[in-house]
C-alpha cells in the first residue's frame, strides 16, 4: 500500500516545503489530470493571518472558493492553471469532486483505522488526504456519492448514524499544501503516485471505511 502518515513516512508528492503553489497546481493538472481552481488565501493583518474573504470568523480561512462561480472556473489545463496562479500566487488549491474523482470524507481516527485494515486486506488505494480539522478524504472513482447510502445500508449501518460523507458533484476538497489558517496544512496520508493513478471504485473500500466509522460512532 502507499506510504501513510504516522505509519511509514510523511513523504509527499509534490514536495510541499519550498515549492510555489503555482508549481504544485500545475503538477496536479499535468501529472494527475485533475481539474483545479484557485481559492481564497491568507493575508497578514495586525500581526495575524486572516482569510482573503474578509470574514474575521471564517470557518475555513484561506481554504475555500473565492468566487460563487468556482465550478465554471475549474480547469484541467496546466496552461490555464499557471495563468490563474500567476494572478494570485498565494491562492489555495481546490479540487472539484464529481469530475475526475469523488471523495469519501471520514474522521481522522476512523480513517487511519480503515487504512490499517485495508493494508491487511491488500486493497489498492487512491490518494488520501489528511486535513488540519482532523478529517481524511479517500479519492475514488466518480459516481461514488450516489452509491454510498445504499452500500452503507447493505453493510448494516444507517447512513445518518455514522460520520461518513461522500463528496460528489457540486463540492470540492482542498489539496496539499493548502493551509487552513493557523491550524496547519492539508497533507497526503497516501500520496499520489504512478501506482495509484487508477482510482478504486467506492465498492472496493466502503466496507473497512463504514466499519471504522461505525466503531467510532459507538464510542
N, C-alpha and C positions, 0 to 999 in steps of 0.2 A: 504494500500500500504506500501511498505518497507520504513523505515525511510530515509529521504533525507537531504542532507547537506543544511543548510540555511532554512529548513522548520521545521524540528523537532529536529534532533540530528545528530551529526557527528560521531556517533558510527561506528566503522569499524571492520570487521572480515576479516582476523585475526588482532589482535592488532598490530598497526604499530610502536609504540614507544617502544624501548627496546627489540624488538624481532628480532632475526637474520633473514637476508634474506633467509638463508638456511631453517630455520624452516617454514617460510612463503611459500616458493616454494614447500616444501614437503607437506604442508597442501593443497595447490591447487591441487596437484596430487592425494593425498589420499582422500580428502573430496569432491572435485568437479569433479574429474576425467578429469581435463583439461590437455592437452598437454602443456608443458612449455619448455623454453630453456633459458640459461643464455646469457645476452647481454654484452655490454660494462659496464664500471664502472667509478667512479670519482676518480681522483688521485690529491693529493696536489702537486702543483708546483709553486714555487716563491710566496707563500702566497695566491695562488688562487687554485680553483679546476678546473681541466681540464679533458676532456674525455680521456679514456684509448686508444682511437683510434689514438691519437697523433695529430689530426687536431685542431689547435687553434681556428678555425672558425666553429667547429662542430655545426650543427643545432640542434641536439638532444643529448647534452653531457651526457654521462652515461646512455643513454636510447635507444640504437639501437643495431642491431645484431653485434656481434664481428667477425662473420665469414660469408663468402658468402654462405656456405652450411648450413645455420642455419635451413632450413626446414628439413633436414635429421637429425639434431641434436636434434630436439624437441622430447620430451618423455612424456609419460603418466605414467611412472613408478616412484613411490616415491623413490625407491632404487637408480635408476639411477640419479634422481634429486639430492638426497643427495650427491652422488658421485661428480656430476658436481659442486655443490656449495661448496663442501669441497675444490675443487681445486682453486676456486676463490670466497671467501665468500662475496666480495663486488659487484659481478655481478648483474646487473639489472634483473628483472623477466619479461620476454616477453612471450606472449601467441599467437601462430599462429591462425589466423582466417581461416574459411573454413573447420574446423575439427569438434570439439565439439560445436562450435558456430560461427556465423558471428557477425559482429558489425555494427551498424548504427552510423556514426560519424557526429555530428552536432555542431554548435556554442553553447557555454555555455548558452547564453541568450535564444536561441530557445529551448535548452534542458530543462531548468527549466520551461519555459512556457508550453512545452509539458507535463512535469511531473505533473504540476498543473492540466492540462486538463485531463490527464489520471486518476488522483485521483478522479476527479469528475465523470468520466466515469466508475470508479471502475474496471479498467483494471488490469490484473495481469502482473507484470513486471518481467524481469530477472534482473541480476545485471547491474548496470550502473556506469561507472567511470567518474571522473572529472579530467582533465589533467591541468598541470600548464600553458599550452598555451591556456587556456580557451575554451577547446573542451569537449564534452561529448560523451560517447560511450555506446550505448544500446546493450546489448547482446541478440541475438535472435537465433532461430534455424538455422543450416547450410542451405545454399541454397538461402539465402536472397539476396545476391549480384546479382544473375541472375534475380530475380523477381522485384527488386526495380524500375528500369527505367519504366517498363510498369505500375506498380502500381501508380507511381507518375503521369504519363500521364493521367491515368484514373481518378485521383483526380483533373485534370485540371491544373497541373503545368508542366512546361518544366523542365526536369531533369537538364539541363545545367543552368537553371535560378535560382535555389535555392541551398544553400550550405548544401547539404545532400549527404553524401558519404557512400556507402555500402562497407564494408571491408570483402572480402571473401578469397578464396584460393590464396595463394601467398603473403599474407601480415600478419600483426601482430598488437597487441596492447600491451602497457606497463601496467603491473598490479601493484596495490599498494603493497608496498610503494616505488616503483621505483622513483628516483629523476631525474629531468631534470636540471642538473647543479644547478645554484643558483636560478632558477625560482621556485623551490618547488617540492613537491612530488605528484604523482598520488594518488587520494583518491577515496573512494566509495561514490557516490551520493546515490545509492541504494545498500546496502551491500548484499553479498551472504548469504543466509540462507536456512534452510531446506524448507521453504515455496516457494522459487523461484528456486528450483533445476531443475524443468521442465521449460524450456525456452519457451517464446511465439513465435509464428510464426510472421514473419515481417508484414503479412497482418493484424494482430490484433492491431498493434501500428503505422502503417505507416501514418494513417490519421492525428492524432494530431502532429506527427513529421513534416510531409510535410506542414501542416498549419502553424506551428510555424516558420519553415524555410522560407516559403513564406512571412510571415508577416515581418520577419527580412529583407528579400530581398527588400521589398518596402521602407524601411527606407532610 
